[in-house]
């Protein structure tokens, strides 16, 4: 991708021209987004709350009303996902689904904007901590949180009803799963990534079979490329991660801002305005790159041949999480009684539980166990050792 980088210092047209040339933004349903009469069309309280967004010609009162009725999902609410969810909730997107498998730690607080020191002290699951925070930000948004790893088995159920999916993950495995599901269902999703000072995002607007075409499809001449068109396989070799290269808060927030601006276009019924490129920035060097994603790759296994291998669960390894020396064990799908487990483990080491998870420390390892049987084993990247620790303390 580096070779394809274009260090374009010129402002793109979209930055130099107004998004909408008059006050009368016509949305795809034929309604007007006029900012002059807009605030009168919403209840006073909402018109006031969202007044600055309604005044923006690209949204207007009609766009704001569509946001109220919209449903978006954010998969992964750590760094980019937390910033993404926060922007969507403040914008007034009526329903949000949040999915995250992890819990809050002190090292998250440098960049993960929905969490505070108390969340880290309590080791709250991020999905739950995010939901509590967003309910204080905007009580008018219905937030559904799932403390879960997105898997081929649960992805369809957890994402049900969401018309747009935003990527807040830190791994290609989950992104390929999202890509498969969304391409299969003809549902748009937005890829985001942040590592070091680098931020990137790309809209995936799939076509699908004619039967799957959504009402918004009429706005688009053709689908965009999907994730697998650009990256047929996950980048291998010496790939930078948050663990090796660190990550800056500004990169996280830029990636989220770019993604949410695109989301607002879609959720207000203006998919034709969405960018058809993989856009990336290096905030430290000032580089900017844009690669066209305007056309699907004709031999793409996913969007052209409709082979959904990730959704079928093929090649699904154990996962080493970004930012920690840890392995996730998620192969035991059976409920765990955390109270009984706490009783059993207390003689063996330090145990802390908060009703949503249990943490068992026996240096140099810490096991974090969720009620569905999933566990994060910290202190190793050795999958075999992590499995044996799980079997020893939770059973096999
Ligand atoms: Zn594709």
Boltz pocket constraint, residues with backbone or C-beta under 6 A from the ligand:
constraints:
  - pocket:
      binder: B
      contacts: [[A, 224], [A, 225], [A, 226], [A, 227], [A, 228], [A, 229], [A, 230], [A, 296], [A, 297], [A, 300], [A, 301], [A, 302], [A, 303], [A, 304]]
      max_distance: 6.0
